[in-house]
């Protein structure tokens, strides 16, 4: 019984679980807002291209 209680108190794996959850949330946000992110990135690249042509 002591081993089981020690297992429940152990928190070494919590960091890994938290990182995985954060990654899952970020991936979900990218999937949800993919169209908006694509528009923003394309707009930024167009501005960069226009400004480098002026140089």
Secondary structure, 3 states (H helix, E strand, C coil): CHHHHHHHHCCCCHHHHHHHHHHHHHHHHHHHCHHHHHHHHHHHHHHHHHHHHHC
